[in-house]
Amino acid sequence: MTLYQEYTLPDGKIKIIKVVKGRYIQEEMKLLNTSERDILSIQLLDKNFLQKPK
């Protein structure tokens, strides 16, 4: 199972990064080139589940 974090920014942009065990939120913010206060929402997504035909 592959998990991703989906971040929604105030300008409406959505940035997605792969979840890595042991990675801290500060490291994720560096990858996203943003800060915690710029995030409107965070969702944890299982991309394999989302791609299965219904």
N, C-alpha and C positions, 0 to 999 in steps of 0.2 A: 504494500500500500504506500503510495506516494502522497505526502501531505504538503500543502502550500499555505502560506499566509497571504491573504489578500488585504491590502491597505488602501483605504479610500482617503484621498487628500482633499483639503478644502476647495481646491480649484476643480474638483470633479474627476481628476485623474485617478486611475487605479493602478497600483503597483503590486506585483506578485513575486514572492520569493519562496524557494523551496525550504521546508522546515529541516533544520539540521540539529540533531540531538546535541545538547550542551551549548548551543549558541545563545548568547544573551541578547536582550532587546537592544542594547547599545550597539552591538555588532550589526544587527538587522537594520538599524537606522543609518549606519554608515553605508551599508549596501544600497539602501534606498536613497541615499544622499538627502536625508531629511531629518527632522527632529521629532521627538514624541509629541510635542505640542501641536505639530502640523497634521497629525493623524485624526481623522473624523471617526473612522471605524476600522475594526480588524475582524476578519473572518478566517477560520481554519477550514480549508477545503480539501476533500479527497478527490483529486482530479480523475482517478480511475472510476470512482462511483458516478461522477457527473457525466462521464462519457459513455456509460452503458446504455444501450437502447432500451427504451421503455415500452 
